[in-house]
Amino acid sequence: MMLKRAGPEQTALEIVTLDQLVPVDHLLRKIDGVIDFSFIHDLTAPLYCADNGRPPLDPTLMFKALFIGYLFGVRSERQLVREIEVNVAYRWFLRLKLTDKVFDASTLSQNRRRRYQDETIAQAIFDRIVEQAIGAGLVDGTVLYTDSTHLKANANKGKYDLAMVAKSRADYWGELDRAI
């Protein structure tokens, strides 16, 4: 007789909320607790027509998705949409249910590139988010965290150059455009 291993019950019905699945100390929970994204609708209202055309991608949803991409280093809109499809914390932050269909990457890309060609609104949204984060003590601009690989090198530890590197919303959007 062959010994069978118990497999996971992928079709078992379980009752859980998305809120239960996101760790209480997750960064997106902290951000959600102190950043108010409701200002986005008022700022973007002039760019939308109330009585003409297809229903648009909600601008708050779009900018929160781009914020996730910027924050977690996702460098393509296609990859960002794939990450949103499978990451419970991203869905929770965007207020998407597990059964909700995620918007198409091209919808995100075309909205960003066409509707927000004038960078002033996009920059204003980014600036307001950063101002709120500074006000809440989430960021202060004095500490930089990097993800790096440690390699043994033949280098002089006493000789190095300090350089100030600026990253902006425009840099991130440029990377997204190159990925299309």
C-alpha positions as a printed NumPy array, in Angstrom:
array([[  0.   ,   0.   ,   0.   ],
       [  1.305,   3.415,  -0.941],
       [  1.613,   6.02 ,   1.8  ],
       [ -0.271,   9.198,   0.916],
       [  0.578,  12.6  ,   2.263],
       [ -2.213,  14.907,   3.217],
       [ -2.427,  17.778,   0.754],
       [ -3.639,  21.257,   1.497],
       [ -7.351,  21.805,   1.355],
       [ -7.403,  24.534,  -1.28 ],
       [-11.154,  24.407,  -1.653],
       [-12.048,  24.47 ,   2.036],
       [-14.32 ,  27.328,   3.001],
       [-12.857,  29.603,   5.65 ],
       [-14.28 ,  32.795,   7.022],
       [-11.62 ,  35.449,   7.474],
       [-11.436,  39.151,   6.837],
       [ -8.71 ,  40.859,   4.868],
       [ -8.011,  42.847,   8.014],
       [ -7.11 ,  39.615,   9.842],
       [ -4.625,  38.641,   7.134],
       [ -2.55 ,  41.834,   7.25 ],
       [ -0.05 ,  41.908,  10.148],
       [ -0.715,  44.634,  12.704],
       [  2.838,  45.968,  12.336],
       [  2.808,  46.108,   8.517],
       [  4.122,  49.384,   7.07 ],
       [  0.965,  49.931,   5.029],
       [ -1.127,  49.798,   8.229],
       [  1.015,  52.553,   9.725],
       [  0.688,  54.634,   6.588],
       [ -3.058,  54.027,   6.356],
       [ -3.465,  55.167,   9.942],
       [ -1.9  ,  58.591,   9.4  ],
       [ -2.143,  59.507,   5.707],
       [ -5.453,  60.856,   4.437],
       [ -5.686,  60.243,   0.683],
       [ -9.144,  61.829,   0.328],
       [ -7.636,  65.093,  -0.978],
       [ -6.789,  63.344,  -4.26 ],
       [-10.378,  63.514,  -5.538],
       [-10.574,  67.295,  -5.099],
       [ -7.165,  67.829,  -6.713],
       [ -7.91 ,  65.633,  -9.741],
       [-11.581,  66.577, -10.299],
       [-10.816,  69.082, -13.107],
       [ -9.208,  66.277, -15.142],
       [-12.377,  64.153, -15.261],
       [-15.675,  64.644, -17.063],
       [-18.728,  63.823, -14.936],
       [-21.13 ,  63.013, -17.775],
       [-19.067,  61.733, -20.692],
       [-16.933,  58.685, -21.468],
       [-16.258,  55.402, -19.75 ],
       [-16.083,  55.145, -15.973],
       [-12.53 ,  56.134, -15.031],
       [ -9.99 ,  54.374, -12.87 ],
       [-10.54 ,  55.941,  -9.455],
       [ -7.716,  58.503,  -9.05 ],
       [ -7.267,  57.679,  -5.36 ],
       [ -6.902,  53.994,  -6.212],
       [ -4.442,  54.852,  -8.981],
       [ -2.225,  57.066,  -6.84 ],
       [ -2.313,  54.668,  -3.9  ],
       [ -1.225,  51.867,  -6.267],
       [  1.6  ,  54.038,  -7.641],
       [  2.52 ,  54.898,  -4.049],
       [  2.83 ,  51.163,  -3.295],
       [  5.028,  50.741,  -6.355],
       [  7.235,  53.654,  -5.341],
       [  7.442,  52.574,  -1.719],
       [  8.27 ,  48.928,  -2.408],
       [ 10.47 ,  49.473,  -5.464],
       [  8.209,  47.924,  -8.106],
       [  9.622,  49.276, -11.362],
       [  6.927,  48.324, -13.854],
       [  3.177,  48.787, -13.9  ],
       [  2.654,  45.223, -15.131],
       [  4.637,  43.899, -12.183],
       [  2.784,  46.259,  -9.843],
       [ -0.581,  44.891, -10.986],
       [  0.687,  41.306, -10.533],
       [  1.864,  42.183,  -7.026],
       [ -1.499,  43.755,  -6.168],
       [ -3.279,  40.631,  -7.438],
       [ -1.44 ,  38.351,  -4.994],
       [ -0.432,  40.563,  -2.061],
       [ -3.118,  40.699,   0.615],
       [ -1.627,  43.787,   2.284],
       [ -1.687,  45.701,  -1.015],
       [ -5.322,  44.72 ,  -1.587],
       [ -6.189,  45.768,   1.964],
       [ -4.476,  49.155,   1.495],
       [ -6.298,  49.717,  -1.816],
       [ -9.62 ,  48.581,  -0.3  ],
       [ -9.938,  45.744,  -2.827],
       [-11.642,  42.512,  -1.799],
       [ -9.993,  39.18 ,  -2.592],
       [-12.633,  38.621,  -5.251],
       [-12.282,  42.074,  -6.863],
       [-10.672,  42.169, -10.273],
       [ -7.556,  44.327, -10.273],
       [ -7.393,  47.023, -12.946],
       [ -5.351,  46.313, -16.063],
       [ -1.74 ,  47.527, -16.193],
       [ -2.403,  49.392, -19.439],
       [ -5.293,  51.253, -17.791],
       [ -2.947,  52.373, -15.032],
       [ -0.236,  53.288, -17.507],
       [ -2.461,  55.193, -19.926],
       [ -4.15 ,  57.132, -17.13 ],
       [ -0.808,  58.109, -15.666],
       [  0.725,  59.073, -19.004],
       [ -2.242,  60.802, -20.659],
       [ -4.317,  62.328, -17.904],
       [ -1.358,  63.479, -15.822],
       [  0.913,  64.85 , -18.572],
       [  0.984,  68.133, -16.704],
       [  3.112,  67.061, -13.769],
       [  1.906,  69.728, -11.361],
       [ -1.07 ,  67.732, -10.047],
       [  0.908,  64.496,  -9.689],
       [  3.715,  66.364,  -7.932],
       [  1.208,  68.137,  -5.66 ],
       [ -0.274,  64.764,  -4.664],
       [  3.182,  63.335,  -3.95 ],
       [  4.116,  66.44 ,  -1.943],
       [  0.92 ,  66.294,   0.164],
       [  1.563,  62.639,   0.993],
       [  5.151,  63.404,   2.029],
       [  4.015,  66.424,   4.097],
       [  1.499,  64.253,   5.957],
       [  4.139,  61.557,   6.522],
       [  6.555,  64.152,   7.927],
       [  3.797,  65.607,  10.128],
       [  3.015,  62.133,  11.477],
       [  6.681,  61.383,  12.157],
       [  6.898,  58.554,   9.608],
       [  9.759,  60.245,   7.746],
       [ 12.162,  63.044,   8.453],
       [ 14.605,  62.813,   5.562],
       [ 17.689,  62.274,   7.703],
       [ 18.016,  58.487,   7.512],
       [ 18.471,  56.464,   4.357],
       [ 17.861,  52.732,   4.283],
       [ 19.209,  50.697,   1.395],
       [ 19.01 ,  47.121,   0.307],
       [ 22.492,  45.928,  -0.609],
       [ 24.597,  42.873,  -1.115],
       [ 27.783,  42.57 ,   0.92 ],
       [ 30.801,  41.546,  -1.086],
       [ 34.364,  41.147,   0.056],
       [ 36.371,  43.823,  -1.685],
       [ 39.908,  45.132,  -1.729],
       [ 39.009,  48.697,  -0.765],
       [ 40.406,  51.418,   1.43 ],
       [ 37.895,  52.003,   4.241],
       [ 39.415,  55.403,   4.932],
       [ 38.741,  56.727,   1.426],
       [ 35.207,  57.356,   0.301],
       [ 33.057,  60.069,  -1.222],
       [ 29.869,  61.322,   0.341],
       [ 27.224,  62.138,  -2.225],
       [ 23.693,  63.417,  -1.839],
       [ 21.303,  61.474,  -4.069],
       [ 17.859,  62.857,  -4.745],
       [ 14.973,  60.593,  -5.762],
       [ 11.676,  62.001,  -6.824],
       [  8.29 ,  61.05 ,  -8.129],
       [  9.49 ,  62.07 , -11.602],
       [ 12.382,  59.574, -11.38 ],
       [  9.951,  56.788, -10.519],
       [  7.556,  57.733, -13.322],
       [ 10.496,  57.815, -15.751],
       [ 11.369,  54.249, -14.746],
       [  7.746,  53.201, -15.314],
       [  7.794,  54.793, -18.774],
       [ 11.011,  52.942, -19.685],
       [  9.423,  49.657, -18.585],
       [  6.476,  50.042, -20.994]])
